[in-house]
Amino acid sequence: MLASLWGLIFSLSFILFGQELVFSLAPTSFPLLSLSFHIDLLAGFFVFIISLISIFCSLYGLGYLTHFYKK
């Protein structure tokens, strides 16, 4: 649930402020391998939707499991 909340805060910062995030790691010892992330407004929107759905699933799961704790 904490990861979902972090995803909501993270994505809302991109949606509200309209900034982009570009992150790339230093080159590796492999010649054609590099790792980079580019998060723009559309990616932030999808992270928001996925995080929102995962929060609802987490809350439903907690409510569903209370039935088994009472036994």
Secondary structure, DSSP 8 states (H G I E B T S, - for coil): -HHHHHHHHHHHHHHHH---EEEE----SSTT---EEEE-HHHHHHHHHHHHHHHHHHHHHHHHHHHHHT-
